[in-house]
Amino acid sequence: MAKGLQGFSWTMLLLFCAIQELGSWAMHTAVEGPGLGEPGDPALLASGRVKRGWVWNQFFVVEEYTGTEPLYVGKIHSDSDEGDGSIKYTISGEGAGTIFLIDEITGDIHATERLDREQKTFYTLRAQARDRQTDQLLEPESEFIIKVQDINDSEPRFLEGPYIGSVAELSPIGTSVMQVMASDADDPTYGSSARVVYSVLEGEQHFTVDSKTGVIRTAVADLDRETQDRYEVVIRATDMAGQLGGLSGSTTVTIVVTDVNDNPPRFPQKMYQFSIVETAPVGTAIGRVKAEDSDVGENTDMTYQVKDEEGVEMFKVTTDSNTQEAVITVQKPLDYESKKVHTVVVEALNKFVDPRFVDLGTFRDQTIVRVSVLDVDEPPEFRPPSNLMEVQEDAHVGSVVGVVTALDPDTANHPVRYAIDRSTDAERIFDIDAKTGAIVTGKVLDRETAGWHNITVLAMEADNHSQVSRASLRIRILDVNDNPPELATPYEAAVCEDAKPGQLIQTISVVDRDEPQSGHRFYFTLAPEATNNHHFSLLDIQDNTAAVHTQRVGFNRQEQDVYLLPILVVDSGPPALSSTGTLTIRVCGCDSNGAIQSCNSTAYVVSATLSPGALIALLVCVLILVVLVLLILTLKRHHKSHLTSEDDEDMRDNVIKYNDEGGGEQDTEAYDMSALRSLYDFSEIKAGDGGGGPGEGGPGRNPASELHALPQWVQSPDLDFSVFRDYISRKVEQADEDLSVPPYDSFQTYAFEGSGSPVPSLSSINTWSSSSEQDFSYLGGWGPRFRQLAALYAGRRGDEDGDES
């Protein structure tokens, strides 16, 4: 440390000497003409006068000055300064007046603060020389720079850490691992403060570092990942090119040793033993073995295989890609009675072999797997496993179809019993002998009904019926000729009345339910009862068809309109079977082209009837008409009910509308007065309205709690309508006083009917006057039906006349 401080002191001394030496330098600038000075400056406007320029020192200031006095930077001086103090020196720009101060008389510049070159390398300022009396510029402003001189005050730093590199194991010496770089904030253009060199502090036994580039390389060739998979290496960076007194910084580099396939697989054991029952199905896993590999990643991927011939035939080895284990499975059925122990050689080898390390040895290993087969009580086995039998369909009940054989594979060789699974032979067409396994017919067979039968035969140990084997057996029913041939369809033919001899009428064919192995061959001839037939002939075409031709000239429908021709058909057997079919021939009338027009009376009737398509179309049309009529009726009924509901809902306080005319005073059942009374609520009468009890008036009653009940309708010669009259009058007064409310409660008011209208007022109640101008005496001449109406209006008229008088 003492040596470092001593070196630092010598460095500072050299810097001060350099500054003093640079201060002796001088620079001169000549300014000519008034155009270079400030406008209006009399010193610059003198005609033909040449001003001498600035003369000052080149300025440098050292960083990190720690003295107590301001640090002298330099001096500015004008050649026009005669030393009488008439010139005042000033500076402006970066740090002027704060960091840098100037003596106005001498022009000396001092730094008052501690500077750091790493933060700011230079300052740009402007110098002025002014007349102390007038403060006018004597010379043009000039710009100068104060540079901050660097010292070695910043240590190298690794800015990109932490560093993690990798190198493959067994890499040769000098293999590049990675590069580290340190940064020094000092000035790289001045001295050696920023010149960095690298060295290894820790881990130099295995790695080296290039002192200039910082590249880390391997120092040994035997790096083994399986021994140590990572190293922590400390790298140091020193400035001043590593000289004494330089500053340094360090970082830790983590180097990971990556794996290569340099280790072969090895089985931990040289022999493995497994056991499995002999009834294990093919594909059953017997066990797993695994070879160990010290490598990692894909270098541990392995492939397993069976090396011996016996093992290849009986067992199969696959590789579990997740666990890298060998899975041994059964490839063929095992049999304890045949072989009790199997020996299998399993080999493991790396899937990816690095050729660089082949000389290290073989990258494979073998182990022996012993598989012991365990004996179990097995069900009987069918031998031979043939599953097809044949039997003639005419075989008698109890005939032997075939024999099945099953044996117990166990050493005990228990006796076997047989049975038929009745779910496959519900009709019990076949039976089986429980001891011998002979299958016999249980019912009469018919190939035409069922040509094949699929049954399941059971074989079980006599002492243990739980040990059951099943075998599917297909029984084919062989055909015998037991069905005679028949006409393919009930043929009907037509012949024209003017038919000529030899004319083809019909071609016929036959069907036979039997299926002889050599194919069908049918023979056609007329039945014996048709030997005297002279009208038609039958020709065998030799291709299992026959043709019917006419044998006479013309036919007459009036004499005979239908001929029945019996035809005998015989098959080829054996034995030969025959049948007789009848061809119906109708005599028809034809046109000149031979087209049939009519055959008999039935034809006329049928032609006159409608076809089924026409009948369906007619029914559809009728159905559509019925639907339309019903739809129209429904719409009319709905419209009528809608109008009625609107009339019922449009009700006022005391108005009920009737669309039919009453029957007069004798019609007392036209409507119920109680329905009218229920609509009135006399509690709505205002407190200021007059009126008393029924038929009386009194100001002292409470109208809010009063409810007037209308009298029941009773036919009487002395009718009193004062209650209605009083209520209507009060409603009219309320409507007249409250002009903001339309008189919806009672009735419509017609205030003006127009001038010159020949039609009198339609209203029977005048709301604007108490007297009526109409005469209703004519109502008395309308008959007894209007007597009550005449009494009502005539009585009201008399009351009004009395009031007026």
For each residue, the residues with C-beta under 8 A, 3 or more apart:
1: 4 5
2: 5 6
3: 6 7 244 245
4: 1 7 8 244 245
5: 1 2 8 9
6: 2 3 9 10 245
7: 3 4 10 11 244 245
8: 4 5 11 12 152 245
9: 5 6 12 13
10: 6 7 13 14
11: 7 8 14 15 151 152 245
12: 8 9 15 16 62 151
13: 9 10 16 17
14: 10 11 17 18
15: 11 12 18 19 62 149 151
16: 12 13 19 20 62
17: 13 14 20 21
18: 14 15 21 22 60
19: 15 16 22 23 60 61 62 149
20: 16 17 23 24
21: 17 18 24
22: 18 19 25 57 58 60
23: 19 20 57 58 74 75
24: 20 21 57
25: 22 57 58
26: 55 56 57
27: 54 55 56 58
28: 52 53 54 55 79
29: 53 54 142
30: 50 52 53
31: 36 37 50 51 52 53 139 140
32: 36 50 51
33: 36
34: 37 41 44 45 46
35:
36: 31 32 33 44 140
37: 31 34 41 43 44 45 51 137 139 140
38: 41 44 136 137 140
39:
40: 45
41: 34 37 38 44 45 136 137
42: 45 46 136
43: 37 46 51 136 138
44: 34 36 37 38 41 51
45: 34 37 40 41 42
46: 34 42 43 49
47:
48:
49: 46
50: 30 31 32
51: 31 32 37 43 44 80 139
52: 28 30 31 78 79 80
53: 28 29 30 31 79 139 142
54: 27 28 29 76 77 78 127 129 139 142
55: 26 27 28 77 78 79
56: 26 27 59 74 75 76 77 107 127 144
57: 22 23 24 25 26 74 75 76
58: 22 23 25 27 74
59: 56 73 74 109 144 145 146 147
60: 18 19 22 73 74 146 147 148 149
61: 19 65 71 73 111 115 146 147 148 149
62: 12 15 16 19 65 71 148 149 151
63: 114 115 116 117 148 149 150 151 153
64: 114 115 116 151 153
65: 61 62 71 111 114 115
66: 114
67: 71
68:
69:
70: 101 110 111 112
71: 61 62 65 67 110 111
72: 108 109 110
73: 59 60 61 100 109 110 111 146
74: 23 56 57 58 59 60 108 109 146
75: 23 56 57 106 107 108 109
76: 54 56 57 89 91 102 107 109 127 144
77: 54 55 56 81 107
78: 52 54 55 81 87 89 107 129 138 139
79: 28 52 53 55
80: 51 52 87 129 138 139
81: 77 78 87 107 129
82: 86
83:
84:
85: 105 132
86: 82 131 132 133
87: 78 80 81 129 130 131 132 138
88: 104 105 129 130 131 132 135
89: 76 78 102 103 104 105 106 107 127 128 129
90: 102 104 127 128 130
91: 76 96 97 100 102 109 125 126 127 128
92: 96 125 126 128
93: 96 123 124 125 126 143
94: 99 123 124 125
95: 98 99 100 123 125
96: 91 92 93 99 100 102 125
97: 91 100 101
98: 95 112 113
99: 94 95 96 111 112 113 115 123
100: 73 91 95 96 97 109 110 111 112 123 125 146
101: 70 97 109 110 112
102: 76 89 90 91 96 107 108 109 110
103: 89 106 107 108 109
104: 88 89 90
105: 85 88 89
106: 75 89 103
107: 56 75 76 77 78 81 89 102 103
108: 72 74 75 102 103
109: 59 72 73 74 75 76 91 100 101 102 103 146
110: 70 71 72 73 100 101 102
111: 61 65 70 71 73 99 100 115
112: 70 98 99 100 101
113: 98 99
114: 63 64 65 66
115: 61 63 64 65 99 111 120 148
116: 63 64 119 120 148
117: 63 120 121 148 149 150 151 186 187
118: 153 154 185 186
119: 116
120: 115 116 117 123 148
121: 117 147 148 187
122: 145 146 147 148
123: 93 94 95 99 100 120 145 146 148
124: 93 94 143 144 145
125: 91 92 93 94 95 96 100 143 144 145 146
126: 91 92 93 141 142 143 144
127: 54 56 76 89 90 91 141 142 143 144
128: 89 90 91 92 137 139 141
129: 54 78 80 81 87 88 89 137 138 139
130: 87 88 90 134 135 136 137 138
131: 86 87 88 134 135 136 138
132: 85 86 87 88 135
133: 86
134: 130 131
135: 88 130 131 132
136: 38 41 42 43 130 131
137: 37 38 41 128 129 130 140 141
138: 43 78 80 87 129 130 131
139: 31 37 51 53 54 78 80 128 129 142
140: 31 36 37 38 137
141: 126 127 128 137
142: 29 53 54 126 127 139
143: 93 124 125 126 127
144: 56 59 76 124 125 126 127
145: 59 122 123 124 125
146: 59 60 61 73 74 100 109 122 123 125
147: 59 60 61 121 122
148: 60 61 62 63 115 116 117 120 121 122 123
149: 15 19 60 61 62 63 117 190
150: 63 117 186 187 190 191 193
151: 11 12 15 62 63 64 117 186 193
152: 8 11 186 191 192 193 239 240 245 246 247
153: 63 64 118 186
154: 118 184 185 186 193 239 247
155: 184 239 247 248 249
156: 182 183 184 196 237 238 239 247 248 249
157: 182 183 184 185 249
158: 161 163 180 181 182 183 235 237 249 250 251
159: 182 183
160: 163 180 181
161: 158 251 252
162: 251 252 254
163: 158 160 178 180 251 252 253 254
164: 253 254 255 256
165: 177 178 216 253 254 255 256
166: 177 255 256 257 258
167: 171 175 177 218 223 255 256 257 258
168: 171 175 257 258 259 260
169: 223 224 225 226 257 258 259 260 262
170: 221 222 223 224 260 262 357
171: 167 168 175 218 221 223
172: 175 218 221
173: 217 218 219 220 221
174: 217 218
175: 167 168 171 172 217 218
176: 179 215 216 217
177: 165 166 167 207 216 217 218 255
178: 163 165 215 216 253 255
179: 176 213 214 215 216
180: 158 160 163 198 209 214 216 235 251 253
181: 158 160 214
182: 156 157 158 159 196 198 214 237 249 251
183: 156 157 158 159
184: 154 155 156 157 188 193 194 195 196 239
185: 118 154 157 194
186: 117 118 150 151 152 153 154 190 193 194 239
187: 117 121 150 190 191 193 194
188: 184 193 194 195
189:
190: 149 150 186 187 193
191: 150 152 187
192: 152 195 239 240 241 243 246
193: 150 151 152 154 184 186 187 188 190 239 240
194: 184 185 186 187 188 239
195: 184 188 192 239 240 241
196: 156 182 184 237 238 239
197: 211 212 237 238 241 242
198: 180 182 209 210 211 212 213 214 235 236 237
199: 209 211 235 236 238 242
200: 203 204 207 208 209 233 234 235 236
201: 204 234 235 236 250
202: 232 233 234
203: 200 206 207 231 232 233 234 255
204: 200 201 207 208 219
205: 219 220
206: 203 218 219 220 223 231 233
207: 177 200 203 204 216 217 218 219 231 233 255
208: 200 204 216 217 218 219
209: 180 198 199 200 214 215 216 217 235
210: 198 213 214 215 216 217
211: 197 198 199 242
212: 197 198
213: 179 198 210
214: 179 180 181 182 198 209 210 235 237
215: 176 178 179 209 210
216: 165 176 177 178 179 180 207 208 209 210 233 235 253 255
217: 173 174 175 176 177 207 208 209 210
218: 167 171 172 173 174 175 177 206 207 208 221 223
219: 173 204 205 206 207 208
220: 173 205 206 223
221: 170 171 172 173 218
222: 170
223: 167 169 170 171 206 218 220 228 257
224: 169 170 227 228 257
225: 169 228 229 257 258 259 260 296
226: 169 229 263 294 295
227: 224
228: 223 224 225 231 257
229: 225 226 256 257
230: 254 255 256 257
231: 203 206 207 228 254 255 257
232: 202 203 252 253 254 255
233: 200 202 203 206 207 216 252 253 254 255
234: 200 201 202 203 250 251 252 253
235: 158 180 198 199 200 201 209 214 216 250 251 252 253
236: 198 199 200 201 248 249 250
237: 156 158 182 196 197 198 214 248 249 250 251
238: 156 196 197 199 242 246 247 248
239: 152 154 155 156 184 186 192 193 194 195 196 246 247 248
240: 152 192 193 195 243 244 245 246 247
241: 192 195 197 246
242: 197 199 211 238 246
243: 192 240 246
244: 3 4 7 240
245: 3 4 6 7 8 11 152 240
246: 152 192 238 239 240 241 242 243
247: 152 154 155 156 238 239 240
248: 155 156 236 237 238 239
249: 155 156 157 158 182 236 237
250: 158 201 234 235 236 237
251: 158 161 162 163 180 182 234 235 237
252: 161 162 163 232 233 234 235
253: 163 164 165 178 180 216 232 233 234 235
254: 162 163 164 165 230 231 232 233
255: 164 165 166 167 177 178 203 207 216 230 231 232 233
256: 164 165 166 167 229 230
257: 166 167 168 169 223 224 225 228 229 230 231
258: 166 167 168 169 225
259: 168 169 225 295 296 297 299
260: 168 169 170 225 295 299 354 356 357
261: 295 299 350 352 353 354 357 363
262: 169 170 295 354 357 360
263: 226 293 294 295 299
264: 293 350 360 361 362 363 364 365
265: 291 292 293 300 302 348 349 350 363 364 365
266: 291 292 293 365
267: 270 289 290 291 292 348 365 366 367
268: 292
269: 272 367
270: 267 367 368
271: 367 368 369 370
272: 269 287 289 367 368 369 370
273: 369 370 372
274: 286 287 328 369 370 371 372
275: 371 372 373 374
276: 280 284 286 330 334 371 372 373 374
277: 280 334 373 374 376
278: 333 334 335 336 373 374 375 376 378
279: 376 378
280: 276 277 284 330 334
281: 284 330 333
282: 330 331 332 333
283: 329 330
284: 276 280 281 329 330
285: 288 327 328 329
286: 274 276 315 328 329 330 371
287: 272 274 328 369
288: 285 320 323 325 326 327 328
289: 267 272 304 325 326 328 346 367 369
290: 267 323 324 325 326
291: 265 266 267 302 304 326 348 365 367
292: 265 266 267 268
293: 263 264 265 266 299 300 302 324 350
294: 226 263
295: 226 259 260 261 262 263 299 300
296: 225 259 299 300
297: 259 300
298: 301 351 352
299: 259 260 261 263 293 295 296 350 352
300: 265 293 295 296 297 324 350
301: 298 324 350 351 352
302: 265 291 293 319 324 348 349 350 351
303: 319 348 349 350 351
304: 289 291 317 318 319 326 346 347 348
305: 317 346 347 349
306: 311 312 315 316 317 344 345 346 347
307: 311 345 346 347 366
308: 311 312 343 344 345
309: 312 313
310: 313 314 342 343 344
311: 306 307 308 314 315 342 343 344 345 346 369
312: 306 308 309 315
313: 309 310 331 332
314: 310 311 330 331 332 334 342 344
315: 286 306 311 312 328 329 330 331 342 344 371
316: 306 328 329 330 331
317: 304 305 306 326 327 328 329 346
318: 304 326 327 329
319: 302 303 304 324 325 326 327
320: 288 323 324 325 326 327
321: 324
322:
323: 288 290 320
324: 290 293 300 301 302 319 320 321
325: 288 289 290 319 320
326: 288 289 290 291 304 317 318 319 320 346 348
327: 285 288 317 318 319 320
328: 274 285 286 287 288 289 315 316 317 344 346 369 371
329: 283 284 285 286 315 316 317 318
330: 276 280 281 282 283 284 286 314 315 316 333 334
331: 282 313 314 315 316
332: 282 313 314
333: 278 281 282 330
334: 276 277 278 280 314 330 339 373
335: 278 338 339 373 409
336: 278 339 340 373 374 375 376
337: 375 409 410 411
338: 335
339: 334 335 336 342 373
340: 336 372 373
341: 370 371 372 373
342: 310 311 314 315 339 370 371 373
343: 308 310 311 368 369 370 371
344: 306 308 310 311 314 315 328 368 369 370 371
345: 306 307 308 311 366 367 368 369
346: 289 304 305 306 307 311 317 326 328 366 367 368 369
347: 304 305 306 307 364 365 366
348: 265 267 291 302 303 304 326 364 365 366 367
349: 265 302 303 305 363 364 365
350: 261 264 265 293 299 300 301 302 303 353 363 364
351: 298 301 302 303
352: 261 298 299 301
353: 261 350 358 363
354: 260 261 262 357 358
355: 358
356: 260
357: 170 260 261 262 354 360
358: 353 354 355 363
359:
360: 262 264 357
361: 264
362: 264
363: 261 264 265 349 350 353 358
364: 264 265 347 348 349 350
365: 264 265 266 267 291 347 348 349
366: 267 307 345 346 347 348
367: 267 269 270 271 272 289 291 345 346 348
368: 270 271 272 343 344 345 346
369: 271 272 273 274 287 289 311 328 343 344 345 346
370: 271 272 273 274 341 342 343 344
371: 274 275 276 286 315 328 341 342 343 344
372: 273 274 275 276 340 341
373: 275 276 277 278 334 335 336 339 340 341 342
374: 275 276 277 278 336
375: 278 336 337 410 411
376: 277 278 279 336
377: 410 464 467
378: 278 279 381 408 409 410 467
379: 459 460 461 467 468 469
380: 406 407 408 409 416 459 460 461 467 469
381: 378 406 407 408 409 469
382: 385 404 405 406 457 459 469 471
383: 405 406 407
384: 405
385: 382 471
386:
387: 471 472 473 474
388: 473 474 475 476
389: 401 402 439 473 474 475 476
390: 401 475 476 477 478
391: 395 399 401 441 445 475 476 477 478
392: 395 445 477 478 480
393: 445 446 447 477 478 479 480 482
394: 445 480 482
395: 391 392 399 401 441 445
396: 399 441
397: 441 442 443 444
398: 440 441
399: 391 395 396 440 441
400: 403 438 439 440
401: 389 390 391 395 430 439 440 441 475
402: 389 438 439 475
403: 400 436 437 438 439
404: 382 418 432 437 439 457 459 471 473
405: 382 383 384 437
406: 380 381 382 383 416 418 437 459 469 471
407: 380 381 383 413 416
408: 378 380 381 412 413 414 415 416 461
409: 335 337 378 380 381
410: 337 375 377 378 413 414
411: 337 375
412: 408
413: 407 408 410
414: 408 410 461 462 463 464
415: 408 461 462 463
416: 380 406 407 408 437 459 460 461 462
417: 434 435 459 460 461 462 465
418: 404 406 432 433 434 435 436 437 457 458 459
419: 432 434 457 458 460
420: 424 425 430 431 432 439 455 456 457 458
421: 424 425 455 456 457 458 470
422: 425 426 428
423: 426 456
424: 420 421 454 455 456
425: 420 421 422 428 429 430 453 455
426: 422 423
427: 443
428: 422 425 431 442 443
429: 425 441 442 443 445 453
430: 401 420 425 439 440 441 442 453 455 475
431: 420 428 439 440 441 442
432: 404 418 419 420 437 438 439 440 457
433: 418 436 437 438 439 440
434: 417 418 419
435: 417 418
436: 403 418 433
437: 403 404 405 406 416 418 432 433 457 459
438: 400 402 403 432 433
439: 389 400 401 402 403 404 420 430 431 432 433 457 473 475
440: 398 399 400 401 430 431 432 433
441: 391 395 396 397 398 399 401 429 430 431 444 445
442: 397 428 429 430 431
443: 397 427 428 429
444: 397 441
445: 391 392 393 394 395 429 441 477
446: 393 449 450 477
447: 393 450 451 477 478 479 480 515
448: 451 483 513 514
449: 446
450: 446 447 453 477
451: 447 448 476 477 479
452: 474 475 476 477
453: 425 429 430 450 474 475 477
454: 424 472 473 474 475
455: 420 421 424 425 430 472 473 475
456: 420 421 423 424 470 471 472 473
457: 382 404 418 419 420 421 432 437 439 470 471 473
458: 418 419 420 421 468 469 470
459: 379 380 382 404 406 416 417 418 437 468 469 470 471
460: 379 380 416 417 419 464 465 466 467 468 469
461: 379 380 408 414 415 416 417 464 465 467
462: 414 415 416 417
463: 414 415
464: 377 414 460 461 467
465: 417 460 461 468
466: 460
467: 377 378 379 380 460 461 464
468: 379 458 459 460 465
469: 379 380 381 382 406 458 459 460
470: 421 456 457 458 459
471: 382 385 387 404 406 456 457 459
472: 387 454 455 456
473: 387 388 389 404 439 454 455 456 457
474: 387 388 389 452 453 454
475: 388 389 390 391 401 402 430 439 452 453 454 455
476: 388 389 390 391 451 452
477: 390 391 392 393 445 446 447 450 451 452 453
478: 390 391 392 393 447
479: 393 447 451 514 515 516 517
480: 392 393 394 447 514
481: 514 516 571 573 574 575 576 577
482: 393 394 514 577
483: 448 512 513 514 577
484: 512 569 571 577 578 579
485: 510 511 512 520 522 569 570 571 577 578 579
486: 510 511 512 569 579 581
487: 490 491 508 509 510 511 567 569 581
488: 508 509 510 511
489:
490: 487 582 584
491: 487 506 508 581 583 584
492: 583 584 585 586
493: 505 506 548 583 584 585 586
494: 505 585 586 587 588 596 599
495: 499 503 505 550 555 585 586 587 588
496: 499 555 587 588 589 590 594 596
497: 554 555 556 557 587 588 589 590
498: 554 590
499: 495 496 503 550 553 554 555
500: 503 550 553
501: 549 550 551 552 553
502: 549 550 551
503: 495 499 500 549 550
504: 507 547 548 549
505: 493 494 495 536 548 549 550 585
506: 491 493 547 548 583 585
507: 504 541 545 546 547 548
508: 487 488 491 524 545 546 547 548 567 581 583
509: 487 488 544 545
510: 485 486 487 488 522 544 569 581
511: 485 486 487 488
512: 483 484 485 486 520 522 571
513: 448 483
514: 448 479 480 481 482 483 571
515: 447 479
516: 479 481 519 520 572
517: 479
518: 572
519: 516
520: 485 512 516 544 571 572
521: 544 571 572
522: 485 510 512 544 569 570 571 572
523: 540 569 570 571 572
524: 508 538 540 546 567 568 569
525: 538 540 567 568 570
526: 530 531 533 538 565 566 567 568
527: 530 566 567 568 580
528: 531 568
529: 566
530: 526 527 533 565 566
531: 526 528
532:
533: 526 530 536 551 565
534: 551 552
535: 550 551 552 555 563
536: 505 533 548 549 550 551 563 565 585
537: 548 549 550 551
538: 524 525 526 546 547 548 565 567
539: 546 547 548 549
540: 523 524 525 546
541: 507 545 546 547
542:
543:
544: 509 510 520 521 522
545: 507 508 509 541
546: 507 508 524 538 539 540 541 567
547: 504 506 507 508 538 539 541
548: 493 504 505 506 507 508 536 537 538 539 565 583 585
549: 501 502 503 504 505 536 537 539
550: 495 499 500 501 502 503 505 535 536 537
551: 501 502 533 534 535 536 537
552: 501 534 535 555
553: 499 500 501
554: 497 498 499
555: 495 496 497 499 535 552 560 587
556: 497 559 560 587
557: 497 560 561 587 588 589 599 600
558: 561
559: 556
560: 555 556 557 563 587
561: 557 558 586 587 599 600
562: 584 585 586 587 600
563: 535 536 560 584 585 586 587
564: 582 583 584 585
565: 526 530 533 536 538 548 582 583 584 585
566: 526 527 529 530 580 581 582 583
567: 487 508 524 525 526 527 538 546 580 581 582 583
568: 524 525 526 527 528 578 579 580
569: 484 485 486 487 510 522 523 524 578 579 580 581
570: 485 522 523 525 576 577 578
571: 481 484 485 512 514 520 521 522 523 576 577 578
572: 516 518 520 521 522 523 576
573: 481 576 577
574: 481
575: 481
576: 481 570 571 572 573
577: 481 482 483 484 485 570 571 573
578: 484 485 568 569 570 571
579: 484 485 486 568 569
580: 527 566 567 568 569
581: 486 487 491 508 510 566 567 569
582: 490 564 565 566 567
583: 491 492 493 506 508 548 564 565 566 567
584: 490 491 492 493 562 563 564 565
585: 492 493 494 495 505 506 536 548 562 563 564 565
586: 492 493 494 495 561 562 563 599 600
587: 494 495 496 497 555 556 557 560 561 562 563 599
588: 494 495 496 497 557 596 597 598 599 600 603
589: 496 497 557 596 597 598 599
590: 496 497 498 593 594 595 596 597
591: 594 595 597
592:
593: 590
594: 496 590 591
595: 590 591
596: 494 496 588 589 590 599
597: 588 589 590 591
598: 588 589 603 604 607
599: 494 557 561 586 587 588 589 596 602 603
600: 557 561 562 586 588 603
601: 604 605
602: 599 605 606
603: 588 598 599 600 606 607
604: 598 601 607 608
605: 601 602 608 609
606: 602 603 609
607: 598 603 604
608: 604 605
609: 605 606
610: 614 615 618
611: 614 615
612: 615 616
613: 616 617
614: 610 611 617 618
615: 610 611 612 618 619
616: 612 613 619 620
617: 613 614 620 621
618: 610 614 615 621 622
619: 615 616 622 623
620: 616 617 623 624
621: 617 618 624 625
622: 618 619 625 626
623: 619 620 626 627
624: 620 621 627 628
625: 621 622 628 629
626: 622 623 629 630
627: 623 624 630 631
628: 624 625 631 632
629: 625 626 632 633
630: 626 627 633 634
631: 627 628 634 635
632: 628 629 635 636
633: 629 630 636 637
634: 630 631 637 638
635: 631 632 638 639
636: 632 633 639 640
637: 633 634 640 641
638: 634 635 641 642
639: 635 636 642 643
640: 636 637 643 644
641: 637 638 644 645
642: 638 639 645 646
643: 639 640 646 647
644: 640 641 647 648
645: 641 642 648 649
646: 642 643 649 650
647: 643 644 650 657 659
648: 644 645 651
649: 645 646
650: 646 647 657
651: 648 655 656 657 679
652: 655 744 745 746 747
653: 679 680 681 731 745 746
654: 676 679 680 727 728 731 745 746
655: 651 652 746 747
656: 651 671 675 676 679
657: 647 650 651
658: 662 670 671
659: 647
660:
661:
662: 658 667 670 671
663: 666 667 670 785
664: 667 783 784 785 786 787 788
665: 715 784 785 787 788
666: 663 784 785
667: 662 663 664 670 785
668: 713 715
669:
670: 658 662 663 667
671: 656 658 662 675 676
672: 675 676 713
673: 676 677 710 712 713
674: 677 678 712
675: 656 671 672 678 679
676: 654 656 671 672 673 679 680 710
677: 673 674 680 709 710
678: 674 675
679: 651 653 654 656 675 676
680: 653 654 676 677 708 710 727
681: 653 684 707
682: 685 703 706 707 708 727
683: 703 704 705 706 707
684: 681
685: 682 689 691 703 706 730
686: 689 703 734
687: 702 703 704
688:
689: 685 686 703 730 733 734
690: 697 698 699
691: 685 696 697 698 701 703 726 730
692: 696 697 698 701
693: 696 698 701
694: 708 709 723
695: 720 722 723
696: 691 692 693
697: 690 691 692
698: 690 691 692 693 701
699: 690
700:
701: 691 692 693 698 706
702: 687 705 706
703: 682 683 685 686 687 689 691 706
704: 683 687
705: 683 702
706: 682 683 685 701 702 703
707: 681 682 683
708: 680 682 694 723 727
709: 677 694
710: 673 676 677 680 723 724
711: 714 720 723
712: 673 674
713: 668 672 673
714: 711
715: 665 668
716: 719
717:
718:
719: 716 788 791 792 795
720: 695 711 723
721: 724 725 792 795 796
722: 695 725 726
723: 694 695 708 710 711 720 726 727
724: 710 721 727 728
725: 721 722 728 729 796
726: 691 722 723 729 730
727: 654 680 682 708 723 724 730 731
728: 654 724 725 731 732 746 765
729: 725 726 732 733
730: 685 689 691 726 727 733 734
731: 653 654 727 728 734 735 743 745 746
732: 728 729 735 736 746 765 767
733: 689 729 730 736 737
734: 686 689 730 731 737 738
735: 731 732 738 741 743 745 746 749 767
736: 732 733 739 767
737: 733 734
738: 734 735 741
739: 736
740:
741: 735 738 744
742:
743: 731 735 746 747 748 749
744: 652 741
745: 652 653 654 731 735
746: 652 653 654 655 728 731 732 735 743
747: 652 655 743 763 765
748: 743
749: 735 743 763 767
750: 753 761 762 763
751: 768
752:
753: 750 757 759 761
754: 757
755:
756:
757: 753 754
758:
759: 753 762
760: 774
761: 750 753 766 774
762: 750 759
763: 747 749 750 766 767
764: 793
765: 728 732 747
766: 761 763 769 770 771 772 773
767: 732 735 736 749 763
768: 751
769: 766 772
770: 766 800 803
771: 766 800 803 804
772: 766 769 796 797 800
773: 766
774: 760 761
775: 778 797
776: 779 790 793 794 797
777: 780 790 794 797
778: 775 781 782
779: 776 782 786 789 790 793 794
780: 777 787 790 794
781: 778
782: 778 779 785 786 789 790
783: 664 786 787
784: 664 665 666 787
785: 663 664 665 666 667 782
786: 664 779 782 783 789 790
787: 664 665 780 783 784 790 791
788: 664 665 719 791 792
789: 779 782 786 792 793
790: 776 777 779 780 782 786 787 793 794
791: 719 787 788 794 795
792: 719 721 788 789 795 796
793: 764 776 779 789 790 796 797
794: 776 777 779 780 790 791 797 798
795: 719 721 791 792 798 799
796: 721 725 772 792 793 799 800
797: 772 775 776 777 793 794 800 801
798: 794 795 801 802
799: 795 796 802 803
800: 770 771 772 796 797 803 804
801: 797 798 804 805
802: 798 799 805
803: 770 771 799 800
804: 771 800 801
805: 801 802
